[in-house]
């Protein structure tokens, strides 16, 4: 298409938009406009399906509700472009620049095209074309309620983008940079977010069921109310992240086990059943103030869990992962934490000491049952004013832990490590006699 022909199409389209005589809707279907300067043009509602707009300057152009189905926009400059409700299904936008662009309610899914040659030479058939948005710059763009289901967004930049309510089911976002991105209420089911930088991102009430978040940077991200059932968070950095998940976000089996345990507790064992959550994935669960005394949590994943002021008396939490979990003010008297990974755990003001065993009549027997932390790892943990009196801390690793004001009197600290630990104001038992075998 020559520049003169293009100008004529644009002029007629402008008249059509204004309902003036002599106007006609722009039909640039399959047109080759590669490298053209279309900055600031008004092609709202225009027909551009299959058009070649690669390397074009479309900055600040108006393409709202335009038909850009399977259009080629590779490395196009679309900064500040208005693409509200545009049809971009199957579009090729690899390396395009969409800084501050408006893509509210835009459709960026893959699309089906009727091609010749699919059903044999000269025949016709249906091909599914996946939207290729890899390497695209969406910084500060508006993508509210946009549909990006199944799109390839590998290596994209979405820093500061507003993607509230966006559909990203099955999308590939590997290695994307999405710092401070707003993904509140976004649907990310089954998406691949491996290695994504989501530092400071807002993911409130987002659906991340079955999402791949391995190695993702979630530092200071807000995931309050996010659904994370079946999500892979292996190696993810969740430092400072609000990842609390209510029990409602977990499997039916886990919900039933917790409900049955509450009944068991409240009826003194006459109804319900003791929770057996051996090996269960309870990462980032919020059970603040819950009574799980006597539950079996052996080898469970409680990393990042919110367990403040919870009752976990006589629980079996041996070999469990409690890294970065918050047990501030919780009572774990008599609990079995043998071999548990408690790196970075917060136990400020918690009780992890002994419990007085009661007889069948409910009266104390005088027999004390101590908490067992043999071989547990608490490196970098916060145990400010934690009551560990009488606990078995043999072979525990408290390296670089904060034990300010902690109570360890009568505790067994044989072979325990306190390298770099802050013991200011802590009450310690006498050092064990090395000759006492």
Phi, psi and omega in degrees: 000130181281158178303322180295319179296319181295317179300320179296319179296317181294320179295315179295324179293320178300318178293323180295319179296329181264007179059035177266155180295150180081002180273156175206147182295135181296126176239097181247029180304127178064010181290147178259106180238026185307129176079005182288153176266105181242026182301128176076005181291156177250100178242033177303133180068009181289157178261110183227024182298132179073002182291149177264103180244022180301139177064011179285153172264104180245023183299134179061017177284158177254105179240028181298137181054020178285154177267101180244031182304123177058024178289153179259112183235027182302125178057024175284148176265106182243030181301129178070010182287141177267107181242032180304124178057023178289147177268101181246025180299132178069013181289150177255109185234026183303123177074012179287158179249117182234034178304131177061012179291154178257113180237029180301128177060017176290152180254108182245024178289173169290167181216158180263131179240144176269112183247152170278152176091357181282324182261039184106169184299125180081355181275184180231154178196178184252126176246140175263120182256119180280137177296125180255102181245015186299138178074007182285147180261105179252019184306129177061016179282157177258112182237030181304127176058018176290153180253105180243026183304128176073004183287152175269107181244029180302133176063018179287162174245117181234031182299126178072007180288150178257102182246029182301128178074008182291149177263113182232028181298130177070009181285152177256115183237028184305133176061017179290152175255112185230041181297133179058023178285140178266107179243027179302133179062012178289149179259105183244027182302129176068013181280157180256106181246029182298128177070012182286143176266102180248029182301124178072009181287154177257115180237031181300128177060017176286152179258105181248026181302125177070011181285151177262111182240022183300127178072010181287152175263106181247026181301127177059019177284152180255105180245027180302124177079002180290144177269119185237020181298124179077004179286142179263109181251021183300124177075005180287143178266107183251021181303124178074003182280146173267094187247021184298131178238127176287161181301336181295342180272002182257175183298160180300323181297317179292318179299317180294320180296319179292317180297317180295325180291320179300319178296318180300318179292312186288342180250015181055036174087001181282337179223165181075197180204149177298133183290128173246100183243038180304124176071007183289147175272102180243027183300133177065018177291146178253104178238039180305126176073004183281148177262105178245024181306134178083358182287156177260108181241027182301131179060016178287153176263104180246025181298134179070009182291150176257103185236029182301132177058022176283155176258116182230038182295131177061025177284150172262104180241025183296142177059016179278163177255114181241019184303133178062012178284156181248108178248027181304129178071003180284158177248113180240030180302133178073005182287151177261106180244025183302127175071012182285147174268106184241028180300129178072010180292151177250117181237026183302125178070009181279158175251117180230052183249221182257162179232144179277115181293135179256149179276182180301334180274003179082002181267145178303139180266349183087357179267126182263136178246113185274150173294142184245110179244026182306124176072009179287151180250119181234036182296134179069015182281161177249109182238045180293122180058027176286136179266103180248025184299127177078357182290153175271104183251020182298134178065018176284148177249105179256025183304130178060020178278156176258105183249029180303123178069011180288151180253111179241015180298142181067004179279154176268108183248023180301128179063012176287148182252131180234027182300122177074005181284148176268111184250022181301122177074006180281143176261115185251151175285165176301145178301141182295147179284118182297340180271356183269099181263000000 
